[in-house]
Amino acid sequence: MIRKAWRIGAAHGPVVLVRRGLARAKRWIAERRHATRLRQAAWHPRRLPSEPEFVAFAPAGPSPLLSIIIPAFERWPLTNACLTALREAWDDEIDAEVIVVDDGSRDETAALLAGCPNVRAIALPENRGFVEAVNAGAEAARGRLLFFLNNDAFVTPGCIRALIETLEPEYVGAAAAQLCYPGGTISEAGGIVWRDARGVNYGRGDDPRDWRYRYAREVDYGSAAALMVRADAFRDTGGFSREFAPAYYEDTDLCFALRDAGLRVVYQPRALVYHLGGASYGSDADA
């Protein structure tokens, strides 16, 4: 009995606790440095030469598991930073295609996208807004899963796999990422809609290490800034409703439609995405 108690004490002794604390501190510092680098890449990108080396991805199969859909309206540096973060977090074991919808950009976006290997570029003739852009990307997508990603959102390693694993149960229709500001605080840990139809981004401004935001749970909705949805469920429910064009609340409407169809929307904290917020299509002070 004494020997057993000694083993338990050794397993949870001061040295072990200190090591665990140091490991957590190292992870936290690494995450903060990664966030800072992504923010700098977005707002202070390197000057692109006339024939730059574009972000390249592995070719997708004819029927990929995943389609990553990124709407872009001008501001090529943001799109470039988004694609760079995506490439750095890429999982070669996941068969995925990357689709960028150029929503009528008048800058160099179209020309520069043309040079990105294995990036499918869809050009809209004029700026039609977020809803039309992502729906156009979804119509062209071949994947069984659709990952909607804003071009001012930057995925971290392990994020995409965590969302895919969240969608493995057939009763889950959509998986929402944990959105954080580049400074490290939460932008959204799942969404809540109150009875009067007001929406709230749960956890906004809080520390993501808080236990309330560290476990997967069912939510009312997830932001389309980083939302993975089953393709068949997306199409069966009509996709993003054009009633909310050009943008805002279309993701809430989609998630409610999925829930009405008997599916669940699940927030996944292991899927960390840094989101500038409002940089792609502007911002709504009441959102």
Salt bridges, closest charged atoms under 4 A:
GLU74 OE2 - ARG106 NE 2.72
GLU88 OE1 - ARG37 NH2 3.22
ASP91 OD2 - ARG161 NE 2.77
GLU93 OE1 - ARG161 NH2 3.55
GLU97 OE1 - ARG120 NH1 2.91
GLU97 OE1 - ARG142 NH2 2.96
GLU132 OE2 - ARG242 NE 3.06
GLU139 OE2 - ARG242 NH2 3.85
ASP152 OD1 - HIS275 NE2 3.14
GLU165 OE1 - ARG270 NH2 3.32
ASP196 OD2 - ARG198 NE 2.71
ASP206 OD2 - ARG212 NH2 3.65
ASP207 OD2 - ARG209 NH2 2.76
ASP210 OD2 - ARG212 NH2 3.07
ASP220 OD1 - ARG259 NH2 3.62
